[in-house]
């Protein structure tokens, strides 16, 4: 599954919520307590009588004792908000059952039985969007992690694998298309106006991979022939008006299938692959076997409505869910503590795919930027946890950047140490050993260890220790010898104070100052608290390039001259290291300036160094614009704030804007020339045109910082001339942070132009919520009253409130109004959609890293949430951990 990459309306009324109040003290689930389920369920037959307000579900489970588990005469079937209407055992009705905390308990005396259970649900009332729910007149499901128990009583855990046969029927005018996992075996219509279909999935799967979709849909169709000769029918199902925006999704799927065969040897195993786009979805997408359900955001794309980033996201998420067919479906998780087994590995696979499709250098920088902006703060805060957690109260809270993104980095380190060829041998061994099984992270590491011939005993600490390691770097020079001294510290995190050194593979190169070249790259592995390496043949002190390609997810701490950073920013042949030098140069200045440590002379000197590096980037004709754009980007305010023990967000904001203004003023002619040059490049999706669009808006942002009036005029011209969403959104982004008539005209035009396109209107909300405008809080409050805003659609909620929570300029307003705004949202949303509500709590949970005045206000808002009655398990866990 892909996690979503960003006075109330009637839909926001908590009285409409369908969830019963959760207990105030939900139980703690511990990894060490895992036991196999005492019953196997080799066959599951489901019959659905479909309706938006009333769906009847008949489940027939073939169950038999599990020889690998402790025997039990009782079967414990999970349920959530269900009542059994009928219960039969071996064809005989029985009243010998009981309900315990929503679960159904049955006595089963024999070795093998057939259990039949009838339930009835109301999909239209399912505001949690978990289980079977209604979305715009259609029915769809989301069962990961524990949604299947909202459909029927079942052992809803990932280690119970079953072969599913499904029959469904419903009014053909409402549900002309009926989809499920696997292959369709029969379909038709009845004389009384019902549409019916039977489906069979031959591959055993856990209940979280079950999917059903019923609605009035049309498909963009195609085929793919696998390396084994199987012809697979491909369908991207959408509402009729969206069909012309599905070409990119279908082609992305074909590319992913071909790439996975060539790179990992994985072939698709069914005759049919369906993707369905759904408007109301908590996550980004879901990898259900053969029937992937997607948020429309990650399916629909055309130049008029989607940015270059949107095109990339569609391609990446389509690939991610497809790759799950092996890393998640054919080999699944034993329990939810092993979530990174499938998600970390699959994120790495989709990153490698996107590198090959889009270019390795820029993609790697983008991935690291996400890791640092989301996962590093997670690792240094109250919600820190290992990529394989030891306990949880609510599993949905562990769909985190740590499990996904850091999990991918940990596996990438194994690939770095093994090399591509030996790593492939390890993954082949993993798939061969565990095909059709529910496996563990240990199973994966053991397969890489055996297949690649590595000793990963100490490396396993990466799975059990939380926190981002800090690596101190010291390079000394004497005579012709350079000595590299490294020291690692893994910081204390909640529940973990005693940390052990972990193996850290660092790609390095030593540059000659005169020639600007190095003698070759090598990998050093720091596997102790401290280590030293010596290098001969350096008559002059070399310049160190370290953690090239971001070979390890660590924080590098070193004293390095600004002149050396300028050298690396201009000459390093590793794209990430070059980008990193520029980021380090700017971040160091902003931190010192925000702390008040710089004299006027020191500030001027630092800006001169940054200007020298920035000018070299603008003038470097060997650079393509995609990479030039990355080097031009200033570190985000969030990233800079993370460098403080306790930051003053306003000081950081002011210093960052001042630097942006200084660079805009110093390079005004070069930036204008760049903007003009880029504006002349015709639209296409090739690398040259995409790069031109990137630097065009970056140049515009610097120019607007230097001269707001001129920037507004230039931005309006870019907006009016735009023939694609990338240029139009870029211009509007700049305008939203400015005051003047151009801002108002553009916002009104954008809304009227796209008012019937929900995904683009999401952009309209988000651009205003993330703006640098001094009245951004007033704007967010007004947008919450807008007729197009609703709490019932997660995309719309995220577009306004998650965008605002990620805007330090507004969220950290000195009077605490930003914190109150998010808290009010959490309290109103929690009874409706607790999974979405809980994702807003971590923004308040960063209070320990903020200066005392604001920190007290943030903590007070967390306490206000904690005091609310009947909090969901999702929000309760996030709040108590953030306060603890």
N, C-alpha and C positions, 0 to 999 in steps of 0.2 A: 504494500500500500504506500502511496505517495502522500506525504503530509502537505497540506496546503501552504504552497510556496509563496506577507500582507493582510419635552413631554412626548410620550410614546404613541405609536400608531395602535390601532385596534389589535393588530397581529401581535403586539408586544404585551398584551394583557396576560399576566401570570395565571389568571383563572382558566386560560385556554390550555394550559400545560396538561399533558396526560400522565406525567410521572407521579407516582405516590411519593411522599416525603421519605427521604433516605434516613437511615439511622445516623445520629450525631457522631457516633464513634464506630465507623466501619472497621471491620477486622483487618489485621495485617496479614498478608499472604507472604510466606517465606520460601525461597528457593530450596532451602535445605529440607523442607517438609514434603517435597515432591514424592508421590507414590503413584505407580501405574493404576489406571482405572480398572476395577475388578471385572468389568464386562467388556467384551468386544462387540462391535456393531458392524458386522461385515456387509449388511444390506440395509438400505433405507429407501422406502417408497413413500412419496409424498403426493397427495392429491389436493389441489387448490380449486375451490370455487370462488372466483375472483370478483371483488367489488371494491369501489373506492371507500365505502363506509362499512362494508361488511364482507370479510373474506373468511371462508371456512377452510380449515386445514385438517386433513386426515393423514396422520403419520403412522406408518407400519414399520416397526423396527425389528429386524432379526438380531437377537442378542445371544451371546454364548459366553461362558466363563473364560476369563483371561488367565491362561496357565502361568503367565509371568507376574501375576498380582496376588495379593492376599485374597483368599476367597471371601465372598460376602453373599448372604442370602437376600440382600436388599440392593436394588438399583436406584441410584440417585440421579434424577433427571432435572437439569437446570431449567428454570422458568423465570420470567420477569414480566409481571403484570398479566399473567395468564390464569384462566380457570379451566380445568378439564371438563368438557361436556360429556364425554364418554371415555371409558377406559376398558380395554379388553386384554386378557392374557390368553394366548393360544385359542382365540376365537370365542372365549367366554367372557361376558361382561362381569366386572368385579367392582365392588365398593371397598376392597381392601387396599386403600391407598390413603396417603396423607400429604398435606402441604407443609413444608418447613421453610420459612423465609422465602417463599415464592417457588421453591423447588418441589417436584413431585417425587415421592418415595413409594416404591412398589416392592412387595415381597415376591421373590422368584426362587422357588425351591429347587428347580431342576438345573440341568447343564445347559439347556438351550431353550429359548422361548421366542414367540412372536408377540410383540406388544403393539397394540393399536390404541392411539390417542386422538381424540377430536378436540380441536380448539377453535375459537372464533376471535378475530381481531378487527379493529377499526383502523385501517391505514391512514385515513384522513385526520385522525386525532394524534398521530405519531409525530409530535414536534421535535423529538430527539433525533429523528432521521437515522435511527438504528433499528434493525429488523426490517419489516415490510412497511413501507410508507408511501403516501401519495405525493406526487410532485407535478403540479400543473396538469392534472387530468390523467396522468399515467401512474403505474405502480412500479416500484423498484425496491431493491434491497441493499442494505449495507450490514454485513454480519461480522466483520472484524472490528473489535476483538471478540465481543460477547453479545452480538446482536441476534444470533440465531435463536437464542432462548426467548426472544420476544415474538417468535413465530410459532414455535411448538416446543414441547418439553423434550430435552435431548441432553446427553452428556456433552455440553458445549465447551470443549477443551481441545487443543490442537493435536493431542496424541491419540484421539479416537478417530480413526480413518474408516470411511465407509464408501461403498459404491452406491450412487444415488440414481433412482429412477423417478421421474417426476411427470405427473399429468396435471394439466390446468385447463380451465375453461372460464369464459366470461363473455359478456355482451360484445358481439363483434363490432358494433358501432363505436364502442369505447376502446376495445382491445383487439384491433385487427392483427397486431403483431404480438406473438407470445414467444419469449426467449428464455432459455435456461442454460445450465452448464452442459458441456459435452456436445452430442450430436442429436439433431431432431430425428425421431424414428417414425412419427406419423403426425398428421394434422388434418383439420377439416372444419366443417361447419354443420350445425344441426338445424333442423327445420324450425326450431323455436328461437333462432337468432343468436345462438351461442357460437363462439369460436373456440376450438379446442386444439391442444397440441400435447404430444408425448415426447419426452427427452430422456436420454440415457447418457451418463458419463461413465465410461469404462474404468477410469482411473480412481482408485480410492483417494478420498480427500477428507480433511477435517471440516467441521460445520462452518468455520469462519470463511471458507471459500465457496459456500453455496451462494447462488445468485439467481434471481428471477426478475424479469422486466416484462411489463405488459402495457401496451399503449398504441397510439396512432403515430407511427414512425415511418420514415423512409430511409433508405440506405444508399450510401456510396459503396459500390461493390468492386471487387477485383479478385485476383487469384495470386497464389504464390506456390511454386513447385519446390519442394524441399530437396535437399541433397540426396535423399533416399528415393525420390521420385513421387512422393505423395503430393497430389494437387489439393491445396487448401483454399477453400472459399473464404474471402475476407469481406467483412461488412462493417461500415461505420454508420450506426443508426442515430438519426437526429430527427428533430421536428422538421417538417417540410420546408419552412422558410430558411432553414440553416444549411440546406444541402450543398449550396455553392461554396461553403466555407470549409469543406471536409477534404479537399484534395491533398492538402499538406499532411493531414493526419494519416490518410491511407498510404501515401508514399513513405512517411516516416515508419509505419509498421513494416512495410516491405524491406526497407533498409535495415531495420533492427533484426528481422528474421534472417536476412542474408549475413549480416555482421556476426550474429551469434553462432551461426554455423561455421564461419571462417575463423573466428577468434577463439571460441570456447568449444566448438564441436557439438553444439546443442541443436537438435532438430525438433521441429514441432510435431506433436503426436496425436492430433485430432484432424478431422476433415473440415472443420469449421472454426473460424476465429471471429467472434463478434465483439465490437466496441459500441457502447451506448453512452450518449452524452446526456447528463441529467443536470437540471438547473439548480436543484437544492441538494447540496452534498457537503458533508462536514470536512472531507479531506480533498486531496487532489484527484485521486483515482484509486481503484481497487482491482487486484489481479485475479478475481474469481476465475476458476478454471474454464477457459474457453469463452467466457462472457465477462469482459472487463467493463466495469461501470465507471464512468469518468465525470468529473466536474466539467461542464461545458467550457470552462476557462482553458482546459488543456486538450480541447479537440478542435474548436472553431478558430480559423485563422484565414484572413485575406489581407492584402496590403492596406485596404481602406479602414479596417477595424483592428488590426493587430500590429503591434510593434515588432521590430527585429527580435527583441527579447521574448515576446510572446511566441513567435515562430520557433525559437530555440527551446522554449519551455514545452511546447506541444511535442516537438520531436523527442526531447529528453524524457518526458513523462510517458509517452507512448512506448518508448523503448524500455523504460524502467518496468512497467507493468508486464510487457511481453517477456522480459528476461526472468521475471518471477516464475514463468512456467516451469523452469528448472530450479532456480534458486529461490524456493518458497513453496512451490506446488508439488512437483515430483519429489523434492526433498523439503519437508516442512519442519516446523519447530516442535520439539517435545513439549515445551511449556512456554509461557509468555516471557519468562526470564531470558529465553534464548532469542528474543526478537531480532537482535542484531545479526544473528546467524543468517536470516534471510534479507533483512533490510540493509545492513552494512555492506554485505557482499553485493547485493543488487545495486546499491548506489554506486559502488566502485565500477560495476559493469556498465551502468548508464553513463558515468563520467568518462570512461575509456571510449565508449561509443561516440559520445558527443565530441571528444577530442579528435577522433578520426573524421567526424563529419564537419566540424567547424574550425578546427585548428587547435593544436595542442597548447600553444603558449597562452593564448587569451583565455581558453576554457579553464586551464589550471589556475590562473589568477582569479577568475570568477569564483571557482569552487573554494579557494582559500579565503576569499573575501566573505563568502557566506559563513564559512566555519568560524572565522574570527568575530563576525558581527553577531552570531547567534550562539554558537557552541562554546566559545571561550568564556563569555559571560555566564553561561549555564554552569561551566566547570568551576567558576570562581565564586558562585553564589550559594544560597541555601538549598537549591534544588540539585546540586551536584550529585551525580551517581555514576557508577562504572557503566561501560557499554553492556555489560551483563549484570543487571541490578541483583541485589540480594533480597529485596522485599518491596512490596507496594501495597497500597490500599485500593487503588483504582488503576487498572492497566492502561487505560486511555491516556493517563498522564505521562506514560513512558514512551509515547511516540514522539521522541525528542531528537534534537540535533545531535545529542551525544550518541544515541543508539544508531541513528542514520549516518550522519556526516562523520563523526569521529570514528564510528564503526568502520566506515569505508577507508578512512586514513590508516587505521590499524592494519587492515588487510593489505592496503597499498604498501605499507612498510614490509610486510612479508614478501610481496612481489619484488620490491626493491632489493631485498637481501637475497632472494632466490634467483632473480633474473626471470625474464618473461617465459623462457622455454621450460625451466624447472617449475615455475609457478603453474603453468598449464598442466604439467604432469600431476601436480598436487590437486588441482581442481577436477581433473578427469578421475582421479582416484576417489575423491570425495563423492562425486556423482555416482560412480559405479558402486561404491560401498553402500550408499545410503538411499539409492533409488527406491521410492515407495515407502520410506520410513519417516518417522518424526525424530529428528536428530538434535544434537546439542552443539554449542559453540566449541566444546572440547573435541567433538567428532571432526569438525572442520579443521581445527588447528592440527590435530593428529594426522589428517590426510595430507595437509600441506607439508608437515614435518616429514612424513614417510615418502611422499611423492617427490618432494624437492630435495630431500637429503639434508634437512636443516635440524639443528637442535633448538627447539622453541620452548624449552622448559621454562626458562626465565622470562621469555617473551609473553607467556600467559598472564603475567602481571598486568598487561595492558587491558585484559578483560575484567580484572577484579579491582583495580585501583582507579578511583576517580581523580579528577584534577588535571590541569595542564602542566606538564613538567616545565621547569624553567632551567635553561642551560646557560651558564655563565661562560663567556668566551674570553680568553686572553692569548694574544699572539705576540711572542717575544722573538727578537732577532739578535744574533750574536755571531760575528764573523760571517760565515757562509751558511749558517744554520738558522732555520726558522722553527720555533717550538710552539705547538698549539696545545694549550691547556684547557680542558673542558671540565665543568663541574655541573652536576644535575641535582635539582631539588624538586621533589613532588610535593606541592603544598598540602597542608591539612585541609580536609573537607569534612562536612558533617558525617559523623559516625566513622571517620577514618583519620586517625592522627598519626599512626606509625606506618610510614610509607617506605617501600624498598626501591632501590634503583632499578630502572627498567632499561632494556636494550633500546638505544636510540640511534638509528642509522642516519648519518648526516653526509650528504653529498657536498664536497668542498672542492675549491680550486684556489690556487695561489697565483695572483697576477703580478707580473713585472710592471713596475710603475712607468718605466721608460717606453717599453714596447707596447704596453696595453694588452699583452697576451699572457696565457698561462701554459704550463707544460702538461696539462691533462687533468681530468677530473677523477677523483676517487671517492670511495665511501669509507668513512670511519664510523665504527659502531661504539658508542659510549655505553658500556654495560655495567659500569660501576659508578660509585658516587663521584669519582674523579678519574681523569685519565690524561695522558700526555702522548703526543706524537711529534716526531722530529722530521724535518725535511731539509735536504742538503741542496747546495748549489745556488744560494741566493746571496749575491754580493750586496744587494740592497734589501731593505725590509720590504717584503711583498705586501700586497693588499689581499685580504682574505675575503673570498666569496663563500658563504656557508649556508647550509640548508637549502641548497640549490634545488629548484623544482619543488620546494617545500617537502623534502623527503621525510620529515617527521612532524607531527602536529604538536610542536613545542613552541615556547616563547624564548627567543634568543635575547640574552642580555649581554651587552658588550660596550666597552668604551672605544669609540672609533672617531677619528677626526672627521670633521665635516667635509674636508677636502677629499678624504678617501671615499665618502659616500657619494660625493659629486662624481668622482672617478668611476665608481661602480655604476651609477645611474647613467653614465654616458657610454661606458665601454664593456660592461659585463655581457658575455655572450649567452648567458642563461637568461631567458626572458623573465622568469619569475624573480631571479636574484636582482636583475636590473630594476624591476618594479619595486622590489622590497627595499632596495637602497633609497629610492625616491621616497617611499613611504616612511622609512626610518628617519630620513633627513627632515621631513616635514613634521612628523609626529614629535620628534625630539624638541623641535622649536616650539610647537604649540603647547606641549606640556610645560616646558620651562616658562613660557610667556604667561600661561594661565596660572601658574604658581606664583607669579610675580618675581621670578628669579633673575630677570634680564634687565640690565641697564639699557638706556637708549642706544648706546653704541653697540652693545651685544645684540640687541634686537635687529639693528640695522645690518650688522655683519651677518647674522643668520639669514636674514631675508636676501642678502646678496648671494650667499651660497645657494639658496633655493632658487633664486632667479637665474643663476648661472646654469644650474641643472635643467631648469624648466626651458630656458632658451635653447639649450643643446637639443632637447627633445623636439621642440618646434622646428629646429633647423635641420634635423637629421633626415636627409633624403632617403637613406636606406631603410627607414622605418615604414612599415605599412600603417595605415590610419587606424586599423583595429588595435594594434599594439600601442600606437602613439596615444590613443584615447585612454588606454589603461594607465600609461605613465603620467598623463596630465591630471588624472583624478586625485583630488586631495583625500587624505584619510577621512573616513566618516567621523562625525562628532561622537557617535557611540563608541567607535574603536579608540579614539583619543581618550575619551572618558575612562575607558577600561584601564588606562595606564596609571590611574591615580588610586591611592588607598581610599580617599574621599574627595570626590570631584565637585567643583562648583560648575554646573552645566552652563550657566550664563556666561562665566568667564571663558570657558572653552568655546562657546558659540561666538562670542565677540572676537576672540583671537583668530578663529578660523575664518570668519567673514572679513576681518581686516587683512589677512594674508591673501585671500581671494581677490580683494579689492586692489591690493598692492600689485599682484601679478597682472591683473587686468589693466591697470594703469601703465605698468612698465612695458607690456607687450601689446599695447592696443593696436598698433599697426599690423603686427604679425597675426594677431587674432582676427582682425577684420579681414585680412587677406585669406586666412584659413577659412573663415566662414563663407566668403565669396567663392573661393575655389570649390569648397565642398558643396555649395548650393548649385553649382553648375553640373554636378554629376547626376545623370539620369537614374531613376529608380530601377533597381533590380535587387535580387537576393544574393548576388555574388559578393565576394569578400570586399572588393574595392568599393562598391556602392554602400555596403553596410558600414564600412569604416568611415566613409565620407559622412554618413548620417551621424555617426557617433561623435566625431570631432566637431561637426557643425553645431550641435547643441552644447557641447562642452565649451567651445569658443564663445557661444552666446551667453552662457552663464557667467563666464569671467568678465565679458564686456558689460553685462548688466550690473555686476557688482561694482565695476569701476565708474560707470556712468548710467544710473538707472533710467534717465529719460531717453538717452540714445539706445540703451538696451531694450526698452519697451517698444520703441519704434521698429528696431530691427527684428525683435521677436514677433511683433504683429505682422510684419512683412513675411517672415518665415511661415507663420500660421496661415496667412491668406494664400500663399503660393504652394502650400503643401499638397502633394498628391498621394500621400501615404500617412499612416497613423504615427510612425516613428517621428517624422518631422513635426507633425501637428501637435502631438503630445509633448514633444520636447519644447516647442515654443510656448505651449500653454503652461508647462511646468515653470518656466522662467517667469511668465506673466503673473502667475498666481502669487508669487512672492513679492510683487511690486504693487504700488498704488498708482491708480490712474485710469483713464477711460478705456485704454487698450485692454486692461484686465477684464473689465466688465463686459466689453463687447465680445471678447473671445470666449469667455465662460458662457454667455448667453447663446452664442452661435454654436458652440460645441454641444450644449444640451439640446438645442432644437434640431441640430443635424442628426443626433444619435439617440433621441429620446426613446425610440422603440427598440433599441439594442441594449439589453441589460448588462452585458459584459463591458460595453464601452461606457455606459453610465456609471458602472463601478469605477472606472478610471476617473471620471469626472468628480466623484466623491473623494477618491483617494488623493488626487492632485491637490485639492483644496485642504485636505486634512494634513498633508505633509508639507505644506507651503511654509516659507519663511516670513509670511505676512505677519505684521505685529498684532493683528486681530484674529489670528487663526482659531483661538478658542471660541470667539463669538461666531465665527463661520461654522465651526463644527456643531455648535449648539443649534444654529439655524438649520443646518443640513439634517440634523436628527428629526426636525419637524417637517422635512420635505415630504410631499406626497409619495415620492418614489422610495422613501426609506422604509424598511421593514426589519423587524427582529427575526422574522421567520426564515429569512434566506441568509445562510452563513456567508456567502460571497459579499452580500451587501453590508452585513455587519462588519466583516473584516475590512472592506474597502473604506469605511469611515473610521471606525474605532481602532482597529489594529494599525491602520496607517497613522492615526493620531498618536497612539501609544508608542509608535516607533519614531516619532518626531520630537527629539529632545527639546527643541526650541519652544514648542507649545506644551508638551507633557510636563516639563519641569518648570512651569511658570512659578514664580517666587511665592505667589499667594496660595499655591496648592490647588488651584481650580482645575488644573489638568488631572491631578490625581482623583479629585472628587468626581470628575466626569467619567473616568474609567470605572471607578467604584460603583457609581450609580448604574452603569451599564451592566456590570457583573451581577448585581443584585436583581436587576430586572430580567436579565437573560437566563440566569441559572435555572429557574423553574421551567423554562421553555426548552433550552438546549444546553444542558450542563457541560457537555464536552467542549462546545465552543466557548462558553463562559469561562471555564477554567483556564483557557489559554491566555486570558488577559491578566491573570494574577501575577505571573513572573515579572511583568513590567514594574509592578509595585514592590515585588520582592527584592529588588536591587537596592533597597534603602540603605543598607550598610555601606555601599560604595559611594554614597552621595553626602555632601556636606550636612552638618547636624541639623540646620534649620529645616531644610527640605526633607531630610531623612525622618524627622519626627512627624511631619505631615503624611509621608508615605506610610509609615507604620500605623498611624492613627486610622488611615483608610483601610488597611488590612484588618485591623481590629474591628472596624465597623462591619466588614464582611463576615468575620468570624462570629460576630454576635447575632447574625441573622438566623432565624429559626429555619429548620428543615433544609439546610444546605445539602446539595448533592455530594456524593462521595468524591466526584471529580474536583469540585471547588474546595471542599473541606480539606482534602489532602494537600492541595497546593497552598492554601492559606496557612494551615498549621505548620507546614514545613518552612514557609517563608517567614513566619514569626518566630519559630523555634531557635 
